[in-house]
Amino acid sequence: MTTFSALLLSAIIEIPVTNGVSLAEAFEKAISARAEDEKAEIVIDIKVKGRALNRPLFIDGVFQPKEAGKLIIQGSGKTRPRLFGSLPVRGWKKRKTKMNGRSDVWEADVSKFELSEQLDCLFMDGKMLTLARYPNFNPSAPYAGGWAYVPGRWISMYKFPEKEPAGNRTCMRVGKKDWRNWSVPSEGRICIFPRQRYGSSYVPIRDFDRENRLLLFARNLCDMPRPGDTYILSGFREELDDYGEWCHDLKAAKLYLIPPKGKDPNKDVVTLPTIDAIFEMEKANNVEIRNLEICAARKALVANGGSCITMRGCEVHDISRRAIEFRWGLDNALLDSDIHNLGGGAVHILGGNVKRLNGTVIENCHFHRVGKIDHVSSVIFLEAHGVKVRHCLIHDIPGWAIYHMGNFHEFTDNRIHHYMLETEDGAAMYTCGYSGALGTVIARNWISDGVGIAKCAGWGPLRFFQNCHGLYFDANPSGGPGGALVYDNVFERISGMGLKLNSNRCMMITNNVFYHTGRGELLRWSYAIQMTGGKYNPEEHSGTVREWNAILSARPDLQSWPFFACPPDRTPGGNHSWSNVLQRNIWYYPTCPTQKLIIHGGIDFSSHVIDYNWICPGKDAKYPSIQDYDWKNTWTRKMRHDTHSVVTDSIGFANPKKGDFTPKNKAIMKKLGIKPLNMVKCGLYVNEYRKKIEKEPEGASSHPEWFKHPVHINPPANEDPFPGVSK
């Protein structure tokens, strides 16, 4: 017994980081310890309040090979130690002369940092400051205010006039009222939503054409600027005019800052980024980072290759770019952590295939306020196969909660609300691509308050509650066999469609509640479901058949999947081998009775199954509206859809505010085979690393006034409608 205990104790090596030991020294000791004992568990225990880093904490496969014992980097005590990816700027002084008419501008010499490029981020007490911008941020209208507009007569974003040269993405004209006498072009950056609001560009400015009021960009925008597109300019010293703003004079090696109200830069520590990521891993294995506060950096963690990298019980905040990247590694995890206030997205995962799934798990994490610089980033971006996102809380985000490419994902028990606050044409969960839904499970999620802001019908002015959906399977995902299994979800107050299926096959949508989806002001543009795509053709899909056979060979376990037992070379028929199935769902939209239940684009409904649904279009609509089809004679009798479904004027639910969406009428539930839905267990839960569920910070849910329709004035007709082309 004594011998066993001694051996067990000798296999755990603790290396404390105290006031007398640096992180670099601790890592050197850990490397030496690993060389002596490959199987030992090494614990780097950080016992200080925090450390600012001048180089990344680097771990590779030599330090942590596959066979190595676990390396744990943890914080001790009740308060998480703080790791900065930035170093302090000292010696701040108030300027003796006014700058831009203000006498509260401070300056500091940063020549010792030997900066060769314009800074893009600065921090005070671990929080991002605002790069001087035009127009200024408007706290009373954080999503619709504080934008300038490309000049010219607004036209539909779907219109391409002959005068407009295709692909002109290198410059943009600025309106007369917005042009300033900016002195240094390279100080500036633009964030712009060109043409459509599902993608933005954040690019440096290379030069000016002052005579024609043109900004010339250092690289192409993602699309061509169009009249009415919104943009923000940042970085110019002439725009330093608001509290919390700063700018960088690269040539003079100086920073200028107007501190937030009540702050002193010599007392409240200002730091500038010195490294790309706090943790950098290259083919490392069996590493756990826990109980740390990670902030004031460009990125928090970048792991290339390797396996079993875990971040647990951490707070990651005020990161200027994407916070966490798992590239081509396997079986990683992000657990019990709070991730917020990011310039870009939160997590990017890349890798895996149908034979060897990625295996990464994201669970019990709280995400909010991402995309503060690019105004568009998704929280979780997947270019992978087989990622699990479970029990997360996601809210107050500009774009999509989960953008997923690849197959065999599991998104379960998540709470998502107030998303797409600055974008359009997306959803809480969105996939795009030929095989973007194969084998994916979406279950027990509570998704609500999808907003969306867009040009009405592709033409200005901008309005809220436009073109935002619940689930969106776009551009022929699951064009092959298998599809996704979507069940036991609640979609509540979604401004657009609860469900958008774009050329999908083999989707099973069952036992979901679509509650108050669509909005009356959308008129004919409001519909609950969209289904597009033609009939399966074996000749056209011969590639799909080969792909399917390869998948089955690699993954024989998929035989249990609902549709997979049907070979794809069989023409759709009685077994509906290529059909979508929408059964036992509740569609409740009495406040939008003109909403179409289904709108379609060329879909062959003969190969789909739609039945046993409970539909409530409101008392003003006796029957649901199906595009192009009469409900009784064509839809139910000829096509045999919804023949067993029930249409009622109203539905009473147990307690929607508390997440209980169980209908009170048990008889209809039993008749249709609908199961009760109570979402009380969605989202975060308490465990060793999350001691309690904190109250959500103030945000969109408590500020409905933020989403009043913005007021935009269309420019006069004599303005140049094609910026950067004429004159």
N, C-alpha and C positions, 0 to 999 in steps of 0.2 A: 504493500500500500504506500509506504514512504517513497519507494523508488518510483512508482507511477506518478505520485504527486510532484516529485522533483523534476521528472521528465516533462510533465505537463507545464509546470511553471517556467522551465527553461525555454519552452517553445514560444513564449510571449515576450517580446522585447519592447519595452516602453522607453520612448525618447521624449522628454519634456522640452517644451519651448517656453522659457521663462525670460525675465528681463535680462538675464546674462547670456542667453542662447538665441541665436538668430535662426530663422527658418532654413537658411542656406546651410548653417552648421548642422542642424537636425537632419537635413536630407543627406548630407555627407556621412553622418553616422549611420543612417538607415541603409545607405548603399553598402557601406562596409559590413553591416550586420547581415544583409542579404547575401553577400559574397561568402560569408562564413556559414550561413544556415539558410538554404533555399526554402525550406519548409516552415520556417518560423513565421509567426504572426507578428508584424511590426506595427507599433502604435506610435505615431507622432502626435503628442498631446499638447495642444496649444493652450497655455495657461495665462497668456497676456491678453489685454483688451483688444489689441489690434496691431497690424503691421502693414506698412506701405511697402510695395515691392518694386524693385527696379529691374527685375528679370522674372520670367515665368517660373513656376514650380513645374519642372520638367520630369516626366516619368516615361521610360521606354521599356521595350521588351527585354532589354538586357537586365535592367533593374528588376522588372516584374515579368518574368517569363510565365508561360501557361502553368507550369508545375509549381510556381511559387506560392507560398502562404500569403495570406491577405495582408495588404498594406492599408492601414487605417490612418487617415488624417482627420483629427477631430478637435473640437473645442470643448474645454472643460468649464464647468460652472453653469449658473443659471442664465447668464447673459452670453450670447454667442460671441466669440472673438470675431473681430472685423478684419477682413483682408481687403486692402485697397490695391487696385491695379494702376495706381497713380501715385505721384510724389508731390509733396507740398511745395507751393510757391510762397516764398517768404518776401518780406520787405515791401509790403504794399504802402503806397503813399497817396494822399489826395493830390490831385492835379492842382497846380497853382493857378491855371487858367481854365476857363470854361471849355467844355467840349460839347458841341451840338446844343449850346445854350444851357447846359447843366453844370452845376458846381459840385455835384456829388459823385463825380467820376474818379475812381482810384486807378492807379497804374502800378505795374510791377515789371522789373527786368527779368527776362527768362533766357538771357544769353547763355547761361551755364548749361541749359538743357540741349543746346546746339540743335535746335529744331530746323529741319530742312523743308518741311511742308506746313501748310496752314493747319492749325489745330481745328478739329471738328467737335470737340467736347471739352468741357471744364466742369469741375465738381466743387461743391462747398458742403462740408460735413457729410460727404458721401452721396450727395444728391446732385443730379444734373442741373446745371444752370442753362439759361436760354441764350443761344447764339443770337446776337443782335439781328432783328428781323423786321421786314416790311411785308405786310402790315403787322402791327403789334398784336400779340395774343389778346383775345377778348374773353375774359373769364365768364361773362354773362352769356356768351354764345360760343362755347369751346369747340363746337364741331362745325358750325356754319359760319362763324365769324372769323375775322383775322385772315381773310384770303383776298388776293387781288385777282383780276380777270383779264384774260387775253382779249385785246381790243378787237373790234370788228362786229359786223352784223351777225347775230347768232343764227346758225343754220343747224339742221339736224346732223347729229354725229354719224348718221348712216348715209349722208349725202356727200358725194365726192365730185365737186365741180371741176370742169376742165381747166380752169385757171389755177387750181390748186395742184402743185407738183407732188406727185406721189413720193413718199419717203423723205420729205424735207424735215428732218428731225434734229438738225444741227443748230438751229437758231430760233428766236422768238421775238416778236415785236412787243414793246411795252407801250401802254397807253400814255397819252400826254400827261394826264393827271398823276400817273404813277412813276413817271421817269424822274430820277434824281441825278444830281451831278456826282455820281460815285467816282472816286479817284483811282482805286486799284481794282481792276476787273477780277484778278485771281483771288481776292478775298471772298468773293461771292459764291453762293450756291443757290440752286433753285430746287424746290420741291413742287412738282406739278402733276396734276391728273390730266394727262393729254387725251382728249377726245372722250374716253370712257373712264368711269370711276372704279374699275376693278383692278387697276394697276397704276402706280405712280412712278415717277423718276426723281431721283435725288442725285443731281450731278453738279460738278464744279463749273464755274463760268470761266471761259478762256479769255474773252476779249469783248469789246464793245464796237458797234458801228453807231457812233453817237449821232451822226447826221440822220440816220433812219431809225433811231431808237431801238436798235437790235442788240439782244444778248446773244453772244456766240458761245456755244457750249464745248467743254473739253471732250465730251463723248456724246453719242447719240441718245436722245430720249427714247423711251419704249414705244412711243407713237408720236404722230405729228400734232403740235399744238393747234387747237381750233378756237375760233372766237367763243368766248364764254367759259373756257377752261379755267379752273382755279389754280393759283400758284402762290407760293411764299418765297421771298428772297431773304437770304440770311448771310451774315458774315461781314457785310460792308460796315466800315467804321462810322459812316454817316448815319447809320440806323441805330446807333447806340443811344437809346433815349427812354428806356423803361427799366423799372426795378427788376433785378435778377438777370439783366442782360450783360453780355461781355463780347469782346472782339479781340482779334489777334493781328498785330502789326508784325508780320514776318520779317520784313527788312530791318526794322528797328529793334527786333527781338523784345517786344513789349506786349503785355496784356493790359487791356482796359476793361474796367468792371464797374457797373452800378450795382452795389450789393442789394439783395432783398431787404425790405424794410426791417430795421432793427438788427441788421447783421453788420459785423466788422470783419473784414478779410484778414486782419491780423490776429483775431481771436477765434473766429469761425474758419477752420482750416480749409483753404482752397488748394485743390490738387489738379494736376494735369496728367493725362494718360502717358505712360512710359512703355507699356508692353501691349501686345495684341490680345493676350489672354492670360488670366491668372493661373489656370491649370492647363498645361499642354501635355498631351499624352500621345506617344507614337508606339503602337503595337503593344501597349501595356495591358496587363491582365490582373484581375483580382485586387482592385483598388476601391476603397470606400472613403468618401468624403462626407463627414457628418457634423451637424451642430455648428456650422460656421455661417457668418454673415459675409457675403461676397458682393462687393459693390465698387462703384467709381472706377470702372474699367471699360475697355472696348468690348471684351467678351469675358465670360466667366470660365467656361470649360470647353476645350476642343480636344476630342479624342479621335485619333485616326487609327482604325484597325483595332486589334486586341479584342478583349472580351471581359465581361463581368466588371464593368466600371459602374459604380453606384454613387449617387448623390442622395443623401438622406437627411431629413430634418434641418435643411439649410434655408436661409433667406437670401435670395439673389435679387438685387435691385439696382436701379440706376446704372445700367449697362447701355452703352451708346449704340451697340449693334445687336446682332442676334446673340442671345445669352449662352446657349448650350448647343453644342454640335457633336453628334455621334456619327462618325463617317466610317462605314464599312465594318464596323465592329459588330459583335454578337452578344446577346444576353445582357445588355446594360440595363440600368434602372435609374429612374428619378422618382423619389418617394418622399412623401410627407413634407414637402417644401413649399415655400411661398416665393413666387417669382413675379415681379411687378416693376413698373416704371422703367420701361425699356425703350431704347431708340428704335429697335427693330423687333423681330419676332422672339419667341421664347426658346423653342426647341426645334432643331432640324435633325432628322434621322435619315440616314442613307444606307442602303445595303440589304442583303438577304435575297433569297430566291425561293421558288415554290418547294424545292427539295430541302433547303435549309433555311428556315424562317429566321428573320432578324432576332426575334425574341426579346426585344426591349420592352420594358414595362414602365408606364408613367401612371402613378397612382397616388391618390390622396394629396394632390397638389392644388394650390390656389394661384390662379393666374389672373392678372388684371393690369390694365393700362400698359399695353404694348404699343409699338408703332408710333411712338411720340415724335420721331424725326421723319420717318417716311410716310406716316399716316395711313398705312395700308396693310402692314404685316399681319400674317396669320399667327396665332399663338403656337400651334404645333404644325409643322410642315413635314410631311412624310414622303420620301422617295424610297420606299422600302417595302418589304413583304413581311407580314406577321408581327405587327406592333400592337400592344395592348394599352389602351388609355382608359383608366377606371377610376371612378369616385373622385373626379376632379371638379373644382369650382372655377368657372371661367366667365368673366364679365367685364363690362366697360372696355371694349376693344374696338378698333376702327374697322377691322375686316373680319375674317373667318376664324372660328375657333380651331377647326381642324381641316387642313387641306391634305387629302390623302391620295397619293398615287400608289400603285402596287396592290397586292391582294392579301387576303387572309388576315385582315386586321380585326381587332375586337374593341369596340367603343361602347362601354357599358357603365351604367349608374352614374353618369356625369350630370352636373347641373350647369347649364349655360344660359345666360341672360344678358340682354343689352349688348348685342353684337352688331357688326356692320354699321357703326355710328358715323362713318365717313365714306363708305363705299357702297357700290351697287353690284348687281349681277353675281351674287354669291349666296352663301348659306352658312348655317352653323357648322355643317359638315359637308364638304364639297370634294368631289373627285372629278378628274378630267383625264381621259385617255382610254385606249382600247380595252384594257383589262383592269380598270381601276376599281372594280367592286367584287371581283371573283372571290368567293369564300369569305367575305367580310360580314361580321355580325355587329349590328347596331341595336342595342337593347337597353331598356330601362333608363333611358336618358330623359331628363326634363329640360326642354328647350323653350325659351320664351323671349318675348320682346326683341324680335328681329326687326331692326329699324330700316336701314337703307336710305341713302340720299343720292338722287340722280336727276339728270335732265328729263323732264317729263316727255315720255314717248320719244326719247332721243334728241329732244330739243329743249332749250331753256324755257323757263328759269329752273334752277335747282329747287328740289322739294324733298322733304323727308318722307318716310314711309313709302319708298319706291323700290321695287325690284330686289327684295330681300326674302330669302326662302329658308325653309327648315332644313330639308335634305335636298341636295342637288347632285344628281349623277349625270355628268355632262359629257358631251362629245364621244358617245358610244362606249361608255364603260360597260363592262360585262357584255360586250358585243359577242363574246364567246360564251361558253356554258357556265353555269354555276350561279352567277349573280350574287346578290347580297340577301341576307336574312335580316329583316327589320321588324322588330316586334316589341310590344310593351313600352313604347315611348309616348311621351306627351309633347305636343307642339302647341304652344299657347301664344296668342297675340303675335303672330307672324304677319308682317305687312304684305308680303307677297304670297307665294304658294307654300303650303306645308310640305309638298312633295313635288319635285321636278325630275322627271325621267326623260332623258334626251337620248333616244335610240337605245333603250335598254331592253335586255331580255333576261328571263329567268330570275326576276326579282320577286321575293316573297315578302309582302307587306301585310302584317297581320297583327290584330289586337293593339292598335295604336289609337290615341285620341288626338284629333286635330281640333283644337278649341279656340274659337275666335280668330281664325286665320283670314287673311284678306282684309281690305279696307274699302268702305263704301265710296270714298272719293276717287278710287281708281277706276270706277265705272266699268266699262267693258274690258279693261285690262286686269280685272280681278278674277282669279280662278284658283280653286283649291289644289288641283292636280294638273300637271301637264305631262302628256305622253306623246312621244314622237318616235318615228322609226318604221321601217317597212317589215314585210313578212320575211321570215327566215328562208333563205335559198341555199340549198346544199352546195350548188356550184359556186356561188359567190363566197361561201364561207368554208371552202375547202381548207384554207389555212387554219381556220378555227378548229376544224376537226383534227388536224395534225397536232395543233397546240394542245388540244384537250387530251389526246392520246398520250402525249409526252407528260402532261401533268399527272394523269392517272398512273402512269408507270412510276413516276417519282413519288407520288403520294397515294398509295392504295387506301389509306385511312379516309380519303374523301368519298369513298363509296357510300358513307352514311349521310352525306349532305343531301338535303331534300330533293334537289333536281339532278344530282350528279349521276344517279343510276340510269338516267335516260341518255343513250348515246346521241351525240350531236348530229350524226348523219341521218337521223330519222326526221322526216318532215313533220312539222307540228300537226298534231291530231288530237285524238281523245285523251292521250296522256299529257298533253300540253307541254311537251318536252322543251319548248323554247318560249313558253309564255311567261308573262308577268302575272302574279297572283296577288290580288288585293282583296282580302277577306277579313271579316270581323273587326273592321275599323269603325270608329265613331267620327263622323264629320259634322262639326257643330259650328255654324256660322250665321246665326239668326240676325246679327247686327249688320250683315252684308248680304241680304237676300237676293241681290242681283248677281252675286258671284256664281260663276260657272263651276260646277263640281269637277268636270273634266274638260279640258281643252286639248286638242290633239293636232298633230301635224302629219298626216299621211300614214297613221298607224293602222294596221290590220287587226281590228278587235276580235276577229274570229279565233285568234290563237292566244287569247288572254282569258283569265278567270277573274271576274269581279262580282262578288256576291257576299251575302250574309253581313252586310254593313248596316250601320244605324246612322241615318242621315237626318240632320235638322237644319234646313235652309231658312227657317223662320216662318211665321204664320202668313207672311205676305207672299210666300212662294209655296204653292201647293205641292209641286214636285221639283226635285233638283233640276238645274239647267245643265244639259249635256250639249256641248257644241255640235251643231248639225244633226242632232238626233232627237226625235220625239221620245219622251221618257217611257210612256206606256206601250205604244204600238211597236216602236223600233228597238229601243234600248232593252226593255225587259222581255218582250215577247219574241221578236225576231232574232236579236243577238243573244238572248238568254243571259243577259247580265243583270245582276241585282234582283233576280227573280224571288229570292228569299229575303231580301233586304227590307228594312223597315224605315219609313219616312214619317217623322213626327214634327209637330209645330214647336215643341220644346223638349228639353231634356234636363232633368234635375240631377245635379252632381252632389256628392256627399259634402266636400269642403275644398273647392279648388284653391282657395288662398293658402291652405295648409298642404296642398299637394295631393289631396285625395280626390281623384277624378273618377271614382266609382259611381256609375249611374244609380239613382235611387230605385228605378223600376227594374226589379230583379227578374220579373217575368220576361221582359224583352231581352235582357241579358242572357237568360237561360235559352230562350228560343233561338238566338243568334250564335250562342256559344262564346260570348264575350266574357273575358275574365276581368276581375276588378283591377284597377290601377291606382296604387297609392305610392307617390314618389317621395315619401318622407325620408327614405334611406339614400336618395340621390346625393351626390356631392361628398363633402368631407366627412371624415369620422375621427373619433378620438382614439389615440394609441400612445405608446411610449414616447413617440417623437412629436406628436401633436396633442398636447395635454388638454386643450380645449378648443372649441370652435369660436374664433374671434368674430366680432361683429364686422360686417363688410364696411370698408371705408365709404365715405360719402361719394355718391356718383350719380349716374344717369337715372337710377331708379327713384331717386328723391328729387329730381329736377325735370319734371315734364316740360317746363317752360323752355328748356334748351332745344326742344324739338318743334317749336312753332315754325311755320313755313318761313324760310329766309326771304328777305326782300332783295331782289336784284333788279337793276335797271338795265334794260337793253340799250346798248350804245346807239347813237344816232346813225341813220342810214348812210351818211356820207363817210363814216369811218371805213378804213381799209378792212375788208372782210378776210383777207388772206395775208396774215402777218408774215413779213419777211419776203414777200414775193414781188409786189409792185413797188415802184419808186426805188 
